[in-house]
Amino acid sequence: MAVHSTGGSCSGWGACEPTLPLSIAAPIDFYGMDGALHANGRPFGLKGFNWFGSEGDLRVPAGLKERSATHLLQWASSNSFNALRLMFNWEDWDANEQIPQEHFSAQLNPGLVNATYRQMLLHIVRTSAERGILVLLACHRIQRSYGDDGPHAEWPGNWDGLWYDETYHESDIHEMWRDVASTFCAEPNVFAVDLMNEPHGATWGTGGRKKDWAAAAERLGDNVLGACSRWLVFVQGTTNPGMWGENLSGVRTRPVRLRNQSKLVYSPHTYGPSLFVRYPEYEPEQYRADDFPGNLLGGWEWLWGYVTQEHGVPIVLGEAGGDAVCCGGRDKQWHKTILQYLGTKRASLFYFCLNPDSDDTGGLLSLDWRTPVQAKLDLLAQVPSTSIEPLILPPPPLPPAPPPS
């Protein structure tokens, strides 16, 4: 098995050019144990990032007109990110049409020329593997867009917050997840799936097949594990209280039970104050309280933090972020507080996001898709990031036996 390791740092784009990839050539055995993520028998520090675009009208990750996927992923790897949350939608997965050529540079990304939607996802997965990056495949939408005339016309638009709709029934979703497994289970760096993004219209543990997300997550998760038994299954929460995807309080009385419980990961979403600058009417009152940010700890513990100790299941925040500068410094305080809290839970995160054009959070890169946002990288430097290399290299040979005495 040939393994090439990256060398040096990559604070800017020039340092990325000569580095060689670390190629993930064999699957890693991921599982949860004692409330923490493990890989090949060792605790695993996951430091992930979100890269959006492929789930929406672009139908490719954003930024590929400005940079190549190889260089963007190399930059992430060289800044200690070891996992990508790659988003897709069921409409385009099902249609599998050629992706729009105008949304990427053919010169910078020749591997995407004439690619279908599924081929595009596979290209990003394999390019990630070449840079030593794991991939979480996240079902972010059912339809590509949910048009309306409101401020959120593309997302979430008029989506009702469930995991199925009138076009794609749950039975269709099961079949398409099996298709996803048949395409990606053989890709060794694809280590997990996120069953549904922010099912805010669902309930938890109320019974019935139409609204109960806990029961649906079991059905969908077992279906996935039946098709690819090695994958982790990420399950988000509901809402009210909490942000979309954040409320896992129902796990206390109605935990998710999978055919292999060690493959379960709970994956809430939560954001800092910058998310609410444009829509202050939705800002949690705790964010403006005098005892901020210390007052956040009890809410996180009640909504989702407790599951690591009480249920022994790992927590990986599927989305968490902010601009790290707004609101009189409160967003930076939020960053410091949640990262410290995750450390006490041996929990991980996928930071939101790489993209600089995220209106509410900004990105890890500036608008030129080249210049790093160093303040965010400095804050995230404390997040544990396990190197992939020791997990895929063969163990060193045993020392020779001492001579007989």
Disulfide bonds with the S-S distance in Angstrom:
Cys10-Cys16 2.00
Cys185-Cys228 2.09
Cys326-Cys327 2.18
